[in-house]
Amino acid sequence: MNTSTIETSESSTKRVLLLKPRGFCAGVVRAIDIVQIALDTFGAPIYVRKEIVHNSYVVNDLAKKGAIFVNELDEVPEGARVIYSAHGVSPAVREAAKGRGLKVIDATCPLVTKVHVEAIKFAKQGYSLVLVGHRDHEEVEGTQGEAPDVTQVVSTVEEVEALVVPDPDKVAYLTQTTLSLSEAGIMIDALKKKFPNIAGPKSQDICYATENRQTAVKNVAHGADLVLVVGSANSSNSNRLVEVSKNLDTNSYLIDSADAIDPVWLEGVKTVAVTAGASAPEVLVSEVVEYLQAKGFGSVDEVEVMPENVRFGLPPEIVQAIASAPRMSVAAV
């Protein structure tokens, strides 16, 4: 990266630093495509358990097209078609779907599935599991559900210190995929201190997109007076981007859209860095940039910290559906 692009300008020009990578990750693109293809192939309504991704704009847009979002499967008519969100579900949810005769399409992000597989493996090997994450997050609920009798969720170092397990030498840890790297590092260090023989995943559970977006903020925050993160309040990875910026002493706010920007935030500000969480669409970023340009931030420079070219394939249920629909439009794909 050419760091000269982010040095504070000597001139009075107010500018925007548009971070890259930002916005949709491969798992989010895949999940949204799954809902759109299902609507095109099978027709509305298509039921979706929980928000397909944690972004209100995306959810509202799909709802207008015929997706019906429900909290639990008992809200879905028996025999209907339902899509699991990108955050994954527990085996108990899968069993409930079978009991209701639902036609399931699984949009779980493959990187979340990776953590589920790790949980199953460690549990079968007799480990006590420690899952680092936020209890109320759907991803954590799904992962914990793979081995609920042996899994404990921790969110703070104090909770790590209070852990009690049957065998301190037979403990393994996993993490939520959307934690901040520094937060996860502190928690893992605390676990290793408490359980010196603790096992962990072969590769980190925090996903590439979460890491890349945090790295971009770390690289650019020092050259900005303000960081705006486009994302919804329930988006874990978006909240972490705000935390990363604030931890570097750069003021930062999470905004759902340009409408959420308080003009007071811009007083005395010369450089605004703009990024977006992994579930926020680019259209919202564009609107934020346009708002800032209207407020006098005439220079817009895209700062690419690293390339990102990850793609995930569609699940077999969708591939088969496409194959059986001979003249389906490819526009949704």
LUMNURO-570055 format. One record per residue (C-alpha): residue number from 0; residue in three letters; x, y, z. Coordinates in nm, 4 decimals. Example, Ala and Ser with C-alpha at 12.3 -4.5 7.8 and 13.67 -1.06 7.14 Angstrom:
(0, ALA, (1.2300, -0.4500, 0.7800));
(1, SER, (1.3670, -0.1060, 0.7140));
END
This chain:
(0, MET, (0.0000, 0.0000, 0.0000));
(1, ASN, (0.1219, 0.3484, -0.0774));
(2, THR, (0.1061, 0.5157, 0.2621));
(3, SER, (0.1513, 0.8553, 0.1050));
(4, THR, (-0.2145, 0.8417, 0.0013));
(5, ILE, (-0.3279, 0.8624, 0.3608));
(6, GLU, (-0.1012, 1.1325, 0.4989));
(7, THR, (-0.2844, 1.4375, 0.6294));
(8, SER, (-0.3045, 1.6984, 0.3568));
(9, GLU, (-0.1290, 2.0301, 0.4054));
(10, SER, (-0.4072, 2.1972, 0.2139));
(11, SER, (-0.7478, 2.2883, 0.3465));
(12, THR, (-0.9229, 2.0381, 0.1181));
(13, LYS, (-1.1604, 1.8142, 0.3074));
(14, ARG, (-1.1433, 1.4589, 0.1855));
(15, VAL, (-1.2784, 1.1078, 0.2136));
(16, LEU, (-1.0625, 0.7968, 0.2410));
(17, LEU, (-1.2661, 0.5065, 0.1067));
(18, LEU, (-1.1283, 0.1864, 0.2541));
(19, LYS, (-1.0876, -0.1315, 0.0558));
(20, PRO, (-1.1720, -0.4103, 0.1200));
(21, ARG, (-1.5068, -0.3106, 0.2643));
(22, GLY, (-1.8659, -0.4309, 0.2536));
(23, PHE, (-1.9950, -0.7663, 0.1358));
(24, CYS, (-1.7843, -1.0735, 0.2063));
(25, ALA, (-1.8125, -1.4001, 0.0123));
(26, GLY, (-2.0429, -1.5573, 0.2719));
(27, VAL, (-2.2839, -1.2634, 0.2590));
(28, VAL, (-2.2880, -1.2561, -0.1235));
(29, ARG, (-2.3604, -1.6295, -0.1225));
(30, ALA, (-2.6418, -1.6000, 0.1333));
(31, ILE, (-2.8162, -1.3143, -0.0473));
(32, ASP, (-2.7813, -1.4935, -0.3810));
(33, ILE, (-2.9392, -1.8041, -0.2279));
(34, VAL, (-3.2499, -1.6116, -0.1211));
(35, GLN, (-3.2790, -1.4301, -0.4550));
(36, ILE, (-3.2341, -1.7483, -0.6588));
(37, ALA, (-3.4868, -1.9323, -0.4410));
(38, LEU, (-3.7407, -1.6546, -0.4965));
(39, ASP, (-3.6784, -1.6583, -0.8725));
(40, THR, (-3.6929, -2.0377, -0.8946));
(41, PHE, (-3.9671, -2.1342, -0.6525));
(42, GLY, (-4.1587, -1.8080, -0.6240));
(43, ALA, (-4.2701, -1.6223, -0.3133));
(44, PRO, (-4.3076, -1.6735, -0.0321));
(45, ILE, (-3.9714, -1.8084, 0.0776));
(46, TYR, (-3.9245, -1.8271, 0.4541));
(47, VAL, (-3.5932, -1.7320, 0.6139));
(48, ARG, (-3.5054, -1.8205, 0.9728));
(49, LYS, (-3.3630, -1.5060, 1.1377));
(50, GLU, (-3.2097, -1.2267, 0.9310));
(51, ILE, (-3.0253, -1.3783, 0.6353));
(52, VAL, (-2.7403, -1.1373, 0.7163));
(53, HIS, (-2.7290, -0.8673, 0.9810));
(54, ASN, (-2.8215, -0.5663, 0.7717));
(55, SER, (-3.1611, -0.3966, 0.7785));
(56, TYR, (-3.1377, -0.2652, 0.4200));
(57, VAL, (-3.0677, -0.6122, 0.2808));
(58, VAL, (-3.3417, -0.7736, 0.4867));
(59, ASN, (-3.6004, -0.5115, 0.3915));
(60, ASP, (-3.5060, -0.5391, 0.0229));
(61, LEU, (-3.5496, -0.9176, 0.0220));
(62, ALA, (-3.8743, -0.8879, 0.2163));
(63, LYS, (-4.0131, -0.6632, -0.0592));
(64, LYS, (-3.9316, -0.9396, -0.3082));
(65, GLY, (-4.1250, -1.2023, -0.1139));
(66, ALA, (-3.8925, -1.3343, 0.1582));
(67, ILE, (-4.0627, -1.3811, 0.4941));
(68, PHE, (-3.8274, -1.3562, 0.7910));
(69, VAL, (-3.9205, -1.5506, 1.1028));
(70, ASN, (-3.7553, -1.5961, 1.4412));
(71, GLU, (-3.8313, -1.9659, 1.4815));
(72, LEU, (-3.9427, -2.2543, 1.2642));
(73, ASP, (-4.2844, -2.2884, 1.4286));
(74, GLU, (-4.3750, -1.9707, 1.2363));
(75, VAL, (-4.3168, -2.1541, 0.9071));
(76, PRO, (-4.6115, -2.3537, 0.7644));
(77, GLU, (-4.5524, -2.7288, 0.7613));
(78, GLY, (-4.3966, -2.8481, 0.4372));
(79, ALA, (-4.2893, -2.4973, 0.3313));
(80, ARG, (-3.9449, -2.3991, 0.2070));
(81, VAL, (-3.7106, -2.2317, 0.4574));
(82, ILE, (-3.3596, -2.0900, 0.4340));
(83, TYR, (-3.1139, -2.0928, 0.7234));
(84, SER, (-2.9259, -1.7653, 0.7676));
(85, ALA, (-2.5539, -1.7179, 0.7048));
(86, HIS, (-2.4906, -1.7433, 1.0803));
(87, GLY, (-2.5771, -2.1137, 1.0998));
(88, VAL, (-2.8119, -2.3195, 1.3168));
(89, SER, (-2.7840, -2.5860, 1.5826));
(90, PRO, (-2.8700, -2.9561, 1.5328));
(91, ALA, (-3.1847, -2.8927, 1.7382));
(92, VAL, (-3.3075, -2.6497, 1.4714));
(93, ARG, (-3.2314, -2.9026, 1.1974));
(94, GLU, (-3.4315, -3.1672, 1.3826));
(95, ALA, (-3.7214, -2.9263, 1.4259));
(96, ALA, (-3.7196, -2.8636, 1.0507));
(97, LYS, (-3.7392, -3.2369, 0.9837));
(98, GLY, (-4.0280, -3.2675, 1.2274));
(99, ARG, (-4.2240, -3.0045, 1.0370));
(100, GLY, (-4.1409, -3.1520, 0.6973));
(101, LEU, (-3.9748, -2.8300, 0.5834));
(102, LYS, (-3.7795, -2.8034, 0.2605));
(103, VAL, (-3.4474, -2.6649, 0.3834));
(104, ILE, (-3.1917, -2.4563, 0.1960));
(105, ASP, (-2.8808, -2.3953, 0.4055));
(106, ALA, (-2.7150, -2.0559, 0.3560));
(107, THR, (-2.4701, -2.0987, 0.6450));
(108, CYS, (-2.1367, -1.9369, 0.5629));
(109, PRO, (-1.8767, -2.2081, 0.4939));
(110, LEU, (-1.6423, -2.0421, 0.7428));
(111, VAL, (-1.9077, -2.0768, 1.0143));
(112, THR, (-1.9586, -2.4395, 0.9121));
(113, LYS, (-1.5823, -2.4854, 0.9640));
(114, VAL, (-1.6232, -2.3890, 1.3303));
(115, HIS, (-1.9211, -2.6255, 1.3683));
(116, VAL, (-1.7123, -2.9113, 1.2323));
(117, GLU, (-1.4338, -2.8277, 1.4771));
(118, ALA, (-1.6807, -2.8294, 1.7673));
(119, ILE, (-1.8100, -3.1727, 1.6688));
(120, LYS, (-1.4539, -3.3074, 1.6321));
(121, PHE, (-1.3339, -3.1826, 1.9704));
(122, ALA, (-1.6490, -3.3038, 2.1464));
(123, LYS, (-1.6123, -3.6521, 1.9979));
(124, GLN, (-1.2531, -3.6594, 2.1214));
(125, GLY, (-1.3677, -3.5939, 2.4779));
(126, TYR, (-1.2660, -3.2303, 2.5116));
(127, SER, (-1.4408, -2.9663, 2.7180));
(128, LEU, (-1.5101, -2.6820, 2.4772));
(129, VAL, (-1.4687, -2.3105, 2.5420));
(130, LEU, (-1.6341, -2.0906, 2.2793));
(131, VAL, (-1.5113, -1.7319, 2.2756));
(132, GLY, (-1.7895, -1.5048, 2.1569));
(133, HIS, (-2.1054, -1.3136, 2.2343));
(134, ARG, (-2.3791, -1.5278, 2.3892));
(135, ASP, (-2.6720, -1.3552, 2.2228));
(136, HIS, (-2.5281, -1.3862, 1.8712));
(137, GLU, (-2.6945, -1.6395, 1.6425));
(138, GLU, (-2.3612, -1.7792, 1.5279));
(139, VAL, (-2.2586, -1.8593, 1.8853));
(140, GLU, (-2.5962, -2.0183, 1.9588));
(141, GLY, (-2.5597, -2.2427, 1.6557));
(142, THR, (-2.2015, -2.3472, 1.7315));
(143, GLN, (-2.2740, -2.4112, 2.0991));
(144, GLY, (-2.5675, -2.6266, 1.9924));
(145, GLU, (-2.3318, -2.8774, 1.8266));
(146, ALA, (-2.2101, -2.9914, 2.1697));
(147, PRO, (-2.4167, -2.8095, 2.4325));
(148, ASP, (-2.3307, -3.0434, 2.7205));
(149, VAL, (-1.9570, -2.9771, 2.6989));
(150, THR, (-1.9468, -2.6186, 2.5656));
(151, GLN, (-1.9128, -2.3026, 2.7721));
(152, VAL, (-1.9281, -1.9529, 2.6187));
(153, VAL, (-1.6958, -1.6826, 2.7478));
(154, SER, (-1.6922, -1.3145, 2.6586));
(155, THR, (-1.4496, -1.1677, 2.9131));
(156, VAL, (-1.1180, -1.2540, 3.0767));
(157, GLU, (-1.3024, -1.2683, 3.4086));
(158, GLU, (-1.5274, -1.5421, 3.2701));
(159, VAL, (-1.2198, -1.7312, 3.1529));
(160, GLU, (-1.0714, -1.7157, 3.5020));
(161, ALA, (-1.3966, -1.8495, 3.6515));
(162, LEU, (-1.4141, -2.1524, 3.4188));
(163, VAL, (-1.4474, -2.4946, 3.5776));
(164, VAL, (-1.3985, -2.8076, 3.3649));
(165, PRO, (-1.3794, -3.1822, 3.4454));
(166, ASP, (-1.0209, -3.2154, 3.3183));
(167, PRO, (-0.8021, -2.9023, 3.2786));
(168, ASP, (-0.5714, -3.0992, 3.0468));
(169, LYS, (-0.8544, -3.1868, 2.8084));
(170, VAL, (-0.9836, -2.8458, 2.6989));
(171, ALA, (-1.0188, -2.6930, 2.3513));
(172, TYR, (-1.1199, -2.3460, 2.2394));
(173, LEU, (-1.3024, -2.2061, 1.9371));
(174, THR, (-1.4018, -1.8500, 1.8533));
(175, GLN, (-1.6857, -1.6658, 1.6878));
(176, THR, (-1.5824, -1.5709, 1.3336));
(177, THR, (-1.6530, -1.1975, 1.3719));
(178, LEU, (-1.4546, -1.0989, 1.6812));
(179, SER, (-1.1896, -0.8303, 1.6794));
(180, LEU, (-0.8421, -0.9749, 1.6402));
(181, SER, (-0.7140, -0.7997, 1.9511));
(182, GLU, (-1.0147, -0.9086, 2.1580));
(183, ALA, (-0.9743, -1.2687, 2.0494));
(184, GLY, (-0.5997, -1.2567, 2.1147));
(185, ILE, (-0.6493, -1.1372, 2.4714));
(186, MET, (-0.9070, -1.4088, 2.5361));
(187, ILE, (-0.6947, -1.6855, 2.3857));
(188, ASP, (-0.3923, -1.5730, 2.5883));
(189, ALA, (-0.6050, -1.5876, 2.9039));
(190, LEU, (-0.7239, -1.9380, 2.8132));
(191, LYS, (-0.3681, -2.0566, 2.7518));
(192, LYS, (-0.2605, -1.9148, 3.0854));
(193, LYS, (-0.5420, -2.0959, 3.2675));
(194, PHE, (-0.5155, -2.4180, 3.0646));
(195, PRO, (-0.1513, -2.4574, 2.9452));
(196, ASN, (-0.2384, -2.7698, 2.7450));
(197, ILE, (-0.5446, -2.6224, 2.5741));
(198, ALA, (-0.6057, -2.7271, 2.2131));
(199, GLY, (-0.7323, -2.5001, 1.9389));
(200, PRO, (-0.8261, -2.4956, 1.5710));
(201, LYS, (-0.5534, -2.5599, 1.3133));
(202, SER, (-0.6231, -2.2178, 1.1650));
(203, GLN, (-0.7923, -1.9228, 1.3337));
(204, ASP, (-1.1707, -1.9127, 1.3346));
(205, ILE, (-1.1944, -1.5380, 1.2763));
(206, CYS, (-1.2846, -1.5096, 0.9101));
(207, TYR, (-1.0727, -1.3486, 0.6409));
(208, ALA, (-1.3217, -1.0665, 0.5802));
(209, THR, (-1.3387, -0.9679, 0.9469));
(210, GLU, (-0.9586, -0.9628, 0.9646));
(211, ASN, (-0.9131, -0.7739, 0.6371));
(212, ARG, (-1.1613, -0.4985, 0.7242));
(213, GLN, (-1.0047, -0.4530, 1.0670));
(214, THR, (-0.6574, -0.4402, 0.9122));
(215, ALA, (-0.7741, -0.1726, 0.6681));
(216, VAL, (-0.9053, 0.0405, 0.9554));
(217, LYS, (-0.5796, -0.0046, 1.1487));
(218, ASN, (-0.3788, 0.1076, 0.8465));
(219, VAL, (-0.5843, 0.4178, 0.7759));
(220, ALA, (-0.7297, 0.5382, 1.1070));
(221, HIS, (-0.4164, 0.7347, 1.2011));
(222, GLY, (-0.4573, 0.9469, 0.8864));
(223, ALA, (-0.8230, 1.0312, 0.9556));
(224, ASP, (-1.0032, 1.2590, 1.1966));
(225, LEU, (-1.3166, 1.0448, 1.1852));
(226, VAL, (-1.4049, 0.6896, 1.0809));
(227, LEU, (-1.7585, 0.6090, 0.9661));
(228, VAL, (-1.8545, 0.2413, 0.9554));
(229, VAL, (-2.1594, 0.1542, 0.7458));
(230, GLY, (-2.3463, -0.1342, 0.9072));
(231, SER, (-2.6445, -0.2246, 1.1225));
(232, ALA, (-2.6379, -0.2194, 1.5008));
(233, ASN, (-2.6725, -0.5986, 1.5276));
(234, SER, (-2.3758, -0.6631, 1.2982));
(235, SER, (-2.0933, -0.8002, 1.5107));
(236, ASN, (-1.8148, -0.7412, 1.2602));
(237, SER, (-1.9338, -0.3843, 1.1975));
(238, ASN, (-1.9279, -0.3046, 1.5690));
(239, ARG, (-1.5765, -0.4450, 1.5909));
(240, LEU, (-1.4597, -0.2001, 1.3204));
(241, VAL, (-1.5801, 0.0896, 1.5354));
(242, GLU, (-1.3971, -0.0568, 1.8345));
(243, VAL, (-1.0749, -0.0968, 1.6359));
(244, SER, (-1.0860, 0.2687, 1.5338));
(245, LYS, (-1.1626, 0.3934, 1.8838));
(246, ASN, (-0.8834, 0.1800, 2.0264));
(247, LEU, (-0.6498, 0.3759, 1.7973));
(248, ASP, (-0.7885, 0.7031, 1.9390));
(249, THR, (-0.9741, 0.7939, 1.6207));
(250, ASN, (-1.3349, 0.8933, 1.6677));
(251, SER, (-1.5724, 0.6477, 1.5002));
(252, TYR, (-1.9440, 0.5867, 1.4561));
(253, LEU, (-2.1559, 0.2973, 1.3286));
(254, ILE, (-2.4212, 0.4195, 1.0852));
(255, ASP, (-2.6972, 0.2274, 0.9093));
(256, SER, (-2.7045, 0.4842, 0.6304));
(257, ALA, (-2.6155, 0.8430, 0.5437));
(258, ASP, (-2.9316, 0.9554, 0.7241));
(259, ALA, (-2.7694, 0.8567, 1.0542));
(260, ILE, (-2.4768, 1.0986, 1.0191));
(261, ASP, (-2.4868, 1.3821, 1.2704));
(262, PRO, (-2.3438, 1.6991, 1.1108));
(263, VAL, (-2.1867, 1.7823, 1.4474));
(264, TRP, (-1.9478, 1.4874, 1.3965));
(265, LEU, (-1.7992, 1.6678, 1.0966));
(266, GLU, (-1.7180, 1.9945, 1.2733));
(267, GLY, (-1.3459, 2.0624, 1.2501));
(268, VAL, (-1.2917, 1.7409, 1.0546));
(269, LYS, (-1.0683, 1.7464, 0.7473));
(270, THR, (-1.0399, 1.3738, 0.6677));
(271, VAL, (-1.3117, 1.1083, 0.7017));
(272, ALA, (-1.2364, 0.7398, 0.6487));
(273, VAL, (-1.5353, 0.5363, 0.5324));
(274, THR, (-1.5670, 0.1598, 0.5497));
(275, ALA, (-1.8479, -0.0945, 0.5727));
(276, GLY, (-1.9117, -0.4140, 0.7621));
(277, ALA, (-1.9236, -0.7439, 0.5772));
(278, SER, (-2.3038, -0.7391, 0.5450));
(279, ALA, (-2.3447, -0.3769, 0.4297));
(280, PRO, (-2.4209, -0.3170, 0.0586));
(281, GLU, (-2.2133, -0.0788, -0.1523));
(282, VAL, (-2.5184, 0.1346, -0.2340));
(283, LEU, (-2.5214, 0.2569, 0.1267));
(284, VAL, (-2.1506, 0.3392, 0.1111));
(285, SER, (-2.2082, 0.5410, -0.2061));
(286, GLU, (-2.4832, 0.7396, -0.0347));
(287, VAL, (-2.2508, 0.8187, 0.2567));
(288, VAL, (-1.9808, 0.9407, 0.0180));
(289, GLU, (-2.2346, 1.1561, -0.1672));
(290, TYR, (-2.3499, 1.3052, 0.1648));
(291, LEU, (-1.9917, 1.3899, 0.2598));
(292, GLN, (-1.9247, 1.5439, -0.0812));
(293, ALA, (-2.2297, 1.7637, -0.0335));
(294, LYS, (-2.0781, 1.8742, 0.2984));
(295, GLY, (-1.7591, 1.9905, 0.1290));
(296, PHE, (-1.5498, 1.6753, 0.1295));
(297, GLY, (-1.4603, 1.7136, -0.2359));
(298, SER, (-1.1678, 1.4743, -0.2610));
(299, VAL, (-1.2419, 1.0999, -0.2518));
(300, ASP, (-0.9484, 0.8580, -0.2516));
(301, GLU, (-0.9904, 0.4799, -0.2430));
(302, VAL, (-0.7226, 0.3197, -0.0262));
(303, GLU, (-0.6746, -0.0502, -0.0966));
(304, VAL, (-0.4927, -0.2204, 0.1888));
(305, MET, (-0.5014, -0.5709, 0.0407));
(306, PRO, (-0.6766, -0.7514, -0.2453));
(307, GLU, (-0.9721, -0.9745, -0.1664));
(308, ASN, (-1.0980, -1.2283, -0.4192));
(309, VAL, (-1.2701, -1.5005, -0.2154));
(310, ARG, (-1.5775, -1.6717, -0.3634));
(311, PHE, (-1.7950, -1.9522, -0.2271));
(312, GLY, (-2.0019, -2.1986, -0.4268));
(313, LEU, (-2.3768, -2.2356, -0.3865));
(314, PRO, (-2.5272, -2.5203, -0.1790));
(315, PRO, (-2.6441, -2.8342, -0.3636));
(316, GLU, (-3.0122, -2.7559, -0.3045));
(317, ILE, (-2.9761, -2.4331, -0.5044));
(318, VAL, (-2.7538, -2.5876, -0.7723));
(319, GLN, (-3.0140, -2.8604, -0.8266));
(320, ALA, (-3.2933, -2.6026, -0.8329));
(321, ILE, (-3.1129, -2.4053, -1.1030));
(322, ALA, (-3.0572, -2.7217, -1.3050));
(323, SER, (-3.4259, -2.8128, -1.2874));
(324, ALA, (-3.5398, -2.4661, -1.3971));
(325, PRO, (-3.4532, -2.4727, -1.7697));
(326, ARG, (-3.5116, -2.1081, -1.8527));
(327, MET, (-3.4381, -1.9399, -1.5228));
(328, SER, (-3.3012, -1.5880, -1.5534));
(329, VAL, (-2.9372, -1.5614, -1.4500));
(330, ALA, (-2.9773, -1.1993, -1.3481));
(331, ALA, (-3.0166, -1.2893, -0.9801));
(332, VAL, (-2.6962, -1.4900, -0.9750));
END
